[in-house]
Amino acid sequence: MNNIQETVDRFTKKHQLSTEIHNWLIDLTSEVGELCKEYNKATDYGQKNFKANKDFEMELGDVFFSLLLISNLIDIDVEETLNKTILKLKGRMRLKGNLGSGK
């Protein structure tokens, strides 16, 4: 577990937050929705150029928190997983010229 995951783990334990993964998957979905809402507000639903603001940043932080907490619950090292994903995406770019899975 890396430093950022340890920080989330300590916070979770200190505040006795739920360890049920389904609760956090639902929370993650909600937080992604709130992130999209802040994007839409900041761009007037795509009519203006995007510039991140404090509200967007805070919602992105909520998404990160939920993702890290979920990763901790299932013993996934996020740095290792991200590195594997980057290798996978590099392969797709090399073979297909885009990031799509084609499934």
Residue, then its C-alpha position, 0 to 999 in steps of 0.5 A: m500500500n502506498n502513502i496515499q492509500e495509507t492516508v485513506d486507510r487511517f482516515t477510514k479506520k479513525h472515523q469508522l467508515s463502512t467497509e462494505i464495498h457496495n456502499w463505496l461503489i454507489d458513492l463513487t457513482s454519485e461522486v462521478g455524477e457530481l464531478c460531471k455536474e461541476y464540469n457542466k456548470a463551469t462550461d455552461y453545458g459545453q458552451k464555454n471553455f473549461k477551466a477547473n475551479k475549486d468546486f470541480e477540484m473538490e469533487l475530483g478529490d471525492v472521486f479519488f477518495s472513493l476509488l482509493l477506499i475501494s482499492n484498499l477494501i480489495d487489497i489493490d495497490v493503485e500504483e501497481t494497477l495504474n502501471k499495468t493499465i498504462l502498459k495495456l494502453k500503450g499496447r493498444m496505441r501501438l497496435k490500433g492507434n487508439l485507446g479503445s478496447g474494441k469489445 
